[in-house]
Amino acid sequence: MGEAVPLVSTAPGRRRPSGAVGVRHHFLVIPSVICAAQAALTIAEGMPDAVAIEHQHGCSQLGGDAHLTELVLTGLGTHPNVAGTLVVSLGCETVQGLLLHRSIVECGQRAEFVGIQQSGGTGAAIAAGREALGRLRGAAAADPEARVGWDDLRIGIEAAWLGMPAAQARVFAEVTDQLLQAGATVIQAVREGSSEQPAGVSALGNPNREGIPLAYGTPPAGRGYFLMAAPESRIAQKTGLAAAGAHVILSPFASGLPAGCPVAPVVHVGVGPYARPFAGDVDVMLDDTPLPELVGAVLRALGKACGEETALEGMGAFEMAIHRIAPTM
């Protein structure tokens, strides 16, 4: 293993009231239910640094699924890259907006709430939401700039490299080892029901030597190397990693389409030959015969993403999907 690559960032992060450092300064608009999604999108439209998410959940969900939706939305709303969160509620949903707002506030995040029914209609809620974003922006201006080091970061890694040919998999295994050696926390997604394991990761310097597993979308209670149970969907993996607090997500891109994340920059490592036609959408290209220099290239891309937009961010492209346990009614 080579010497750990230093973090290269062109911009400082922001220190949040919780003490965490963020590498983005987003204001997140979360609809607690699909019925409030259009209002959330309209509130964020044209507002600086505002990002509105869409999801298909929050209504007619039962038990574990309703709880998981609330858990993931809380994780996104309290993400360190988010300077403030606005919850937009319809008022009659299963995942209640007021309870979601309370959960986010109890985690130490500055947050506001707007209810469509409580406001007297969609237009009034949109106006109130924009005023709320202005208050959040004013409060977040006090967040001081802070140096960002690897030891401040959680790096999420999608599961796609597990089961790749050995030469390609070694690149991701060594990237993981160097991140741990440099003090970062690594959250590795592992597909549920799969026997694939991250072979080749020695996890040097890992405080979590017991390998405590994480449930989907759950932040680790400590530092080190963690495996997070995840579904097959790459987009749902990204959402779960972000809800677990990953500042930056590493996406081994060998199938489907490139996809960003609403709160965390995604560094796409294109795996040839599949990814070659998408060369303009990826941040690093991993060819059929990986070279040792590619490990350094991936680490530099992760560091660069802490201060500059990734390829997908520059296009404003992101998606999200929450894992579901059972069918929705």
Residue pairs with C-beta under 8 A, 6 or more apart in sequence:
1 174
1 177
1 178
1 181
1 202
1 204
2 178
2 292
2 295
2 296
4 150
4 178
4 181
4 182
5 178
5 182
5 295
5 296
5 299
5 300
5 303
6 182
6 303
7 148
7 149
7 150
7 153
7 182
7 303
7 306
8 300
8 303
8 304
9 23
9 148
9 303
9 304
9 306
9 307
10 304
10 307
10 308
11 306
11 307
11 308
12 145
12 146
12 147
12 148
12 307
13 21
13 22
13 23
13 145
13 146
13 147
13 148
13 152
13 306
14 21
14 22
14 25
14 83
14 140
14 143
14 144
14 145
14 146
15 21
15 143
15 144
15 145
15 146
16 22
16 80
16 83
16 108
16 109
16 143
17 108
17 110
17 143
18 78
18 80
18 107
18 108
18 109
20 80
20 152
21 80
21 146
21 148
21 152
22 79
22 80
22 81
22 82
22 83
22 143
22 247
23 80
23 81
23 148
23 153
23 247
23 248
23 265
23 305
23 306
23 307
24 81
24 82
24 263
24 264
24 265
25 49
25 81
25 83
25 140
25 143
26 49
26 50
26 51
26 81
26 82
26 83
26 262
26 263
27 44
27 47
27 49
27 50
27 51
27 82
27 83
27 84
27 85
27 86
27 133
27 136
27 137
27 140
28 50
28 51
28 52
28 53
28 76
28 77
28 79
28 82
28 84
28 85
28 86
28 262
28 263
29 40
29 41
29 43
29 44
29 50
29 51
29 52
29 53
29 85
29 86
29 88
29 129
29 133
30 40
30 52
30 53
30 73
30 76
30 77
30 85
30 86
30 87
30 88
30 100
31 37
31 39
31 40
31 52
31 53
31 54
31 55
31 58
31 88
31 89
32 58
32 73
32 87
32 88
32 89
32 90
32 93
32 95
32 96
32 97
32 100
33 57
33 58
33 59
33 89
33 90
33 93
33 94
33 95
33 97
34 54
34 55
34 56
34 57
34 58
34 59
35 58
35 59
35 90
35 93
36 88
36 89
36 90
36 93
36 97
36 116
37 52
37 54
37 55
38 122
39 88
39 116
39 122
39 125
39 126
39 129
40 52
40 53
40 54
40 86
40 88
40 129
41 52
41 54
42 126
43 50
43 52
43 86
43 88
43 114
43 125
43 126
43 129
43 130
43 133
44 50
44 51
44 52
44 133
45 52
47 130
47 133
48 137
49 83
49 137
50 133
51 262
51 263
53 76
53 262
53 320
54 320
55 69
55 73
55 320
55 321
55 322
56 328
57 65
57 69
57 95
57 322
57 324
57 328
58 69
58 93
58 94
58 95
59 93
59 94
59 95
60 94
60 328
60 329
61 69
61 94
61 95
61 328
61 329
62 326
62 329
63 326
64 325
64 326
65 324
65 325
65 326
65 328
66 94
66 95
68 216
68 217
68 322
68 323
68 324
68 325
69 95
69 322
70 95
70 99
70 100
70 103
71 217
71 218
71 243
72 216
72 217
72 239
72 240
72 243
72 322
72 323
73 95
73 100
73 243
73 322
74 100
74 103
74 104
74 107
74 243
75 217
75 218
75 219
75 242
75 243
75 244
75 245
76 82
76 239
76 242
76 243
76 262
76 263
76 320
77 85
77 87
77 100
77 104
77 109
77 111
78 85
78 104
78 107
78 108
78 109
79 242
79 243
79 245
79 263
79 264
80 245
80 247
81 247
81 263
81 264
82 109
82 263
83 110
83 136
83 137
83 140
83 143
84 109
84 110
84 111
84 112
84 133
84 136
84 137
84 139
84 140
85 104
85 109
85 110
85 111
85 112
85 136
86 111
86 112
86 113
86 114
86 129
86 132
86 133
86 136
87 97
87 100
87 101
87 104
87 111
87 112
87 113
87 114
88 97
88 114
88 115
88 116
88 125
88 129
89 96
89 97
89 98
89 100
89 101
89 113
89 114
89 115
89 116
89 117
89 118
90 97
90 115
90 116
90 117
91 97
91 115
91 116
91 117
91 118
92 117
97 113
97 115
98 113
98 115
101 111
101 112
101 113
104 111
105 111
110 136
110 139
110 140
111 136
112 132
112 133
112 135
112 136
113 132
114 125
114 128
114 129
114 132
115 125
116 122
116 125
119 125
119 128
146 152
148 306
148 307
149 183
150 179
150 182
150 183
150 184
151 182
151 183
151 184
152 247
153 184
153 185
153 247
153 248
153 306
154 184
154 185
154 186
154 187
154 220
154 244
154 245
154 246
154 247
155 179
155 184
155 185
155 186
155 187
155 246
155 247
155 248
155 249
155 250
155 302
156 186
156 187
156 188
156 189
156 238
156 241
156 242
156 244
156 246
156 248
156 249
156 250
156 264
157 172
157 176
157 186
157 187
157 188
157 189
157 241
157 249
157 250
157 252
158 189
158 234
158 237
158 238
158 241
158 249
158 250
158 251
158 252
159 188
159 189
159 190
159 191
159 194
159 196
159 230
159 237
160 234
160 251
160 252
160 253
160 254
160 255
160 271
161 168
161 169
161 171
161 172
161 252
161 271
162 169
162 190
162 191
162 194
162 196
162 197
162 198
163 169
163 194
163 196
164 172
164 252
164 254
164 271
167 289
167 290
168 271
168 286
168 290
169 199
169 200
170 200
170 290
171 269
171 286
171 290
171 294
171 295
171 298
172 198
172 250
172 252
172 269
172 298
173 198
173 199
173 200
173 201
174 200
174 295
175 250
175 295
175 298
175 299
176 186
176 188
176 198
176 201
176 203
176 225
177 201
177 202
177 203
177 204
178 295
178 299
179 186
179 299
179 302
180 186
180 203
180 204
180 205
180 206
180 224
180 225
181 204
181 205
183 205
183 223
185 220
185 223
185 224
185 225
185 226
186 224
186 225
186 226
187 214
187 220
187 226
187 228
187 241
187 244
187 245
187 246
188 198
188 201
188 225
188 226
188 227
188 228
189 227
189 228
189 230
189 237
189 240
189 241
190 196
190 197
190 198
190 227
190 228
190 229
190 230
191 230
191 231
191 232
192 229
192 230
192 231
198 227
201 225
203 209
203 224
203 225
206 224
206 225
207 222
207 223
207 224
208 220
208 222
208 223
208 224
208 225
208 226
209 224
211 225
211 226
211 227
212 220
212 226
213 226
213 227
213 228
213 229
214 220
214 226
214 227
214 228
214 229
214 244
215 228
215 229
216 228
216 229
216 230
216 231
216 240
216 323
217 239
217 240
217 243
217 244
217 322
217 323
218 228
218 243
218 244
219 243
219 244
219 245
220 226
220 244
220 245
228 240
228 241
228 244
230 236
230 237
230 240
230 241
230 323
231 237
231 323
233 321
233 323
234 251
234 255
234 256
234 259
235 259
235 319
235 320
235 321
236 321
236 322
236 323
238 249
238 251
238 259
238 261
238 264
238 266
238 319
238 320
239 261
239 320
239 321
239 322
239 323
240 323
241 249
241 261
241 264
242 249
242 261
242 262
242 263
242 264
246 264
247 264
247 306
248 264
248 265
248 266
248 267
248 302
248 305
248 306
249 261
249 264
249 265
249 266
249 267
250 266
250 267
250 269
250 298
250 302
251 258
251 259
251 266
251 267
251 268
251 269
252 269
252 271
252 286
253 268
253 269
253 270
253 271
253 274
253 275
253 278
253 282
254 270
254 271
254 274
254 275
255 274
257 278
258 266
258 268
258 278
258 281
258 282
258 311
258 312
258 317
259 266
259 312
259 317
259 318
259 319
260 266
260 310
260 312
260 313
260 315
260 317
260 318
260 319
261 318
261 319
261 320
262 318
262 320
265 305
265 306
265 309
265 310
265 313
266 310
266 312
266 313
266 318
267 283
267 284
267 298
267 301
267 302
267 305
267 310
268 275
268 281
268 282
268 283
268 284
268 310
268 311
268 312
269 282
269 283
269 284
269 285
269 286
269 298
269 301
270 276
270 278
270 279
270 281
270 282
270 284
270 285
270 286
271 286
272 285
272 286
272 287
272 288
273 288
275 282
275 285
275 286
276 285
279 285
280 311
281 311
281 312
281 315
282 311
283 301
283 305
283 310
283 311
284 294
284 297
284 298
284 301
286 294
301 310
312 318
